[in-house]
Amino acid sequence: MIRPSKLGTYKTGNTYLYVIKLSDITIDVLKDLVRSSFDHLTTKHPS
């Protein structure tokens, strides 16, 4: 599970993650978040 507090400064909407300053974001945590989201979507909606 990704902890949002480790990601850095951001805002969210219904379907997006808005990065205010890229330099505030922990890139490794963002990579894990994207990977986790992709894995979830491909498991839920296989092609």
Buried (B, 14 or more C-beta within 10 A) or exposed (E): EBEEEEBBEBEEEEEEBEBEEEEEBEEEBBEBBEEEEEEEEEEEEEE
